[in-house]
Structures are given as structure tokens and as C-alpha cells.
Amino acid sequence: MQSSTPELNWDKLRKQGRLLEQEIDSRLSSFAKSISETYDEKELENLLHKLQNVVNNMAISIEQSSTPSQLHMLQRHRDILFDFEREFKKVKSNFRSIRDHNELLSGVGEEFNAYKSGNRSSSMQDYLLNERGKINNSHHQVDIVLE
């Protein structure tokens, strides 16, 4: 009976892992297609964490006795988890870049329209200094992302 318990545990964990992988794949696709950054971000982080726990439990369940096929399947689940985490980070980074880009462009557009319409509350020098500050801030943000 003891030898069947780890096997049942392994099968249960494997099924749970496959279900989580399917759900993550589906939600990651919707997340990538959506426009809003916060759409499913927290849910995806939670699902990725659950999948990490399942994969860790799978490794523990076959720690004492494992077959080559179990080791292969465990590695496959680890690879899938790694791919999902990488894709999630990529999509999240793309959303942030798009948001930052849009914020930068909308700010410039508003200032340009105000300047063009004759609402010149500050001198041209103040305007250019303000633009320079925004550019420096953008460079700083890029440096942070690259670190």
C-alpha cells in the first residue's frame, strides 16, 4: 500500500499541474490581448505561484523512488513553468512600456496644444527646460528597466 500512495500522489499532482498549465496558458493569452495592464495580472501571478508549488510537490513526491518517465515529466513541467513566467514578464513589460510611451506622448501633446493655442503662461525657455526634465526622467526610467 505504501508504494501506491506516492504513485497516486504523483498522478494527482500531475493532473493538477496540467490543469494549472492550461488555465495559465488561456489567461496569459487573454492578458496579452487585453489593453489594460491590471486585467489578470494578480490572478496570473497567483496561478504561477500555485503551479510552482505543484511542481515542487511533484519533485518531493518522487524524491525517494522515481522512474525515468517521471523525471522527464517533472522536467517538462519545470520547463513549461519557466516559459510561462518568462512570457508573463515579457507581456507585463510591454504593457508598462506602452503605458509610459502613451503618458509621455499625451503630456507633450497637451503642452504643444496649449502653446499653439496662445495660452503661453511661461516663456519658451521654461517650456524647453520642462521638456529637458522630461527627457532626463525618461532616460532615468530606461536605466532602471535595463538594470
C-alpha positions as CSV (number, residue, x, y, z in Angstrom):
1,M,0.0,0.0,0.0
2,Q,2.8,2.4,0.7
3,S,4.2,2.1,-2.8
4,S,0.8,3.1,-4.3
5,T,0.4,6.2,-2.2
6,P,3.3,8.1,-3.8
7,E,2.1,7.0,-7.2
8,L,-1.4,8.3,-6.5
9,N,0.1,11.5,-5.1
10,W,2.2,11.8,-8.3
11,D,-0.8,11.3,-10.6
12,K,-2.9,13.8,-8.6
13,L,-0.1,16.4,-8.7
14,R,0.5,15.8,-12.4
15,K,-3.2,16.3,-13.2
16,Q,-3.3,19.4,-11.0
17,G,-0.2,20.7,-12.8
18,R,-1.7,20.1,-16.2
19,L,-4.9,21.9,-15.2
20,L,-3.0,24.9,-13.9
21,E,-0.9,25.0,-17.1
22,Q,-4.0,25.0,-19.3
23,E,-5.6,27.8,-17.2
24,I,-2.3,29.8,-17.2
25,D,-2.0,29.4,-21.0
26,S,-5.5,30.6,-21.5
27,R,-5.3,33.6,-19.2
28,L,-1.9,34.5,-20.5
29,S,-3.3,34.7,-24.0
30,S,-6.2,36.9,-22.8
31,F,-3.7,39.0,-20.8
32,A,-1.5,39.6,-23.8
33,K,-4.5,40.5,-26.0
34,S,-6.1,42.9,-23.4
35,I,-5.2,46.6,-23.3
36,S,-5.3,47.1,-19.6
37,E,-2.3,46.1,-17.6
38,T,-4.2,45.1,-14.4
39,Y,-6.7,42.8,-16.3
40,D,-5.5,39.5,-15.0
41,E,-2.0,40.3,-13.6
42,K,-2.7,39.4,-10.0
43,E,-4.6,36.2,-11.0
44,L,-1.8,35.1,-13.3
45,E,0.8,35.7,-10.6
46,N,-1.3,33.6,-8.2
47,L,-1.7,30.8,-10.8
48,L,2.1,30.8,-11.5
49,H,2.8,30.6,-7.8
50,K,0.3,27.7,-7.5
51,L,2.0,25.9,-10.4
52,Q,5.4,26.5,-8.8
53,N,4.1,24.8,-5.6
54,V,2.7,21.9,-7.6
55,V,6.0,21.3,-9.4
56,N,7.9,21.5,-6.1
57,N,5.5,19.0,-4.6
58,M,5.9,16.7,-7.6
59,A,9.6,16.8,-7.1
60,I,9.2,15.9,-3.4
61,S,6.8,13.1,-4.2
62,I,9.2,11.3,-6.5
63,E,12.3,12.1,-4.4
64,Q,12.6,8.6,-2.9
65,S,11.7,6.5,-5.9
66,S,11.3,7.8,-9.4
67,T,11.1,6.4,-12.9
68,P,12.8,8.0,-15.9
69,S,9.4,8.9,-17.3
70,Q,8.5,10.7,-14.1
71,L,11.8,12.6,-14.1
72,H,11.2,13.5,-17.7
73,M,7.7,14.7,-17.0
74,L,8.9,16.7,-14.0
75,Q,11.5,18.5,-16.1
76,R,8.8,19.2,-18.7
77,H,6.6,20.8,-16.1
78,R,9.5,22.9,-14.9
79,D,10.3,24.0,-18.5
80,I,6.6,24.9,-19.0
81,L,6.6,26.9,-15.8
82,F,9.8,28.7,-16.8
83,D,8.3,29.6,-20.2
84,F,5.1,30.9,-18.7
85,E,7.0,33.0,-16.2
86,R,9.2,34.4,-19.0
87,E,6.2,35.2,-21.2
88,F,4.3,36.8,-18.3
89,K,7.2,39.1,-17.6
90,K,7.6,40.0,-21.3
91,V,3.9,40.9,-21.6
92,K,3.9,42.9,-18.4
93,S,7.0,44.8,-19.5
94,N,5.4,45.5,-22.9
95,F,2.3,46.9,-21.2
96,R,4.4,49.2,-19.0
97,S,6.4,50.4,-22.0
98,I,3.2,51.2,-23.9
99,R,1.7,53.0,-20.9
100,D,4.9,55.0,-20.3
101,H,5.0,55.9,-24.0
102,N,1.4,57.0,-24.1
103,E,1.8,59.1,-21.0
104,L,4.9,60.8,-22.4
105,L,3.1,61.5,-25.7
106,S,-0.1,62.7,-24.1
107,G,1.8,65.1,-21.9
108,V,3.7,66.5,-24.9
109,G,0.5,66.8,-26.9
110,E,-1.3,68.8,-24.2
111,E,1.6,71.2,-23.8
112,F,2.0,71.6,-27.5
113,N,-1.7,72.4,-27.9
114,A,-1.6,74.9,-25.0
115,Y,1.4,76.6,-26.6
116,K,-0.1,76.6,-30.1
117,S,-3.5,78.0,-28.8
118,G,-1.7,81.0,-27.4
119,N,-2.0,80.0,-23.8
120,R,1.6,80.8,-23.1
121,S,1.8,81.2,-19.4
122,S,5.5,80.6,-19.3
123,S,8.4,81.6,-21.5
124,M,9.9,79.5,-24.2
125,Q,12.9,78.9,-22.0
126,D,10.7,77.5,-19.2
127,Y,9.0,75.2,-21.8
128,L,12.3,73.9,-23.1
129,L,13.6,73.3,-19.6
130,N,10.5,71.4,-18.7
131,E,10.9,69.2,-21.8
132,R,14.6,68.6,-20.9
133,G,13.5,67.4,-17.5
134,K,11.0,65.0,-19.0
135,I,13.7,63.6,-21.3
136,N,16.0,63.2,-18.4
137,N,13.3,61.4,-16.5
138,S,12.7,59.1,-19.4
139,H,16.4,58.3,-19.6
140,H,16.3,57.5,-15.9
141,Q,13.3,55.2,-16.3
142,V,15.1,53.4,-19.2
143,D,18.2,52.9,-17.0
144,I,16.0,51.4,-14.2
145,V,14.4,49.0,-16.7
146,L,17.8,48.0,-18.1
147,E,19.2,47.3,-14.6
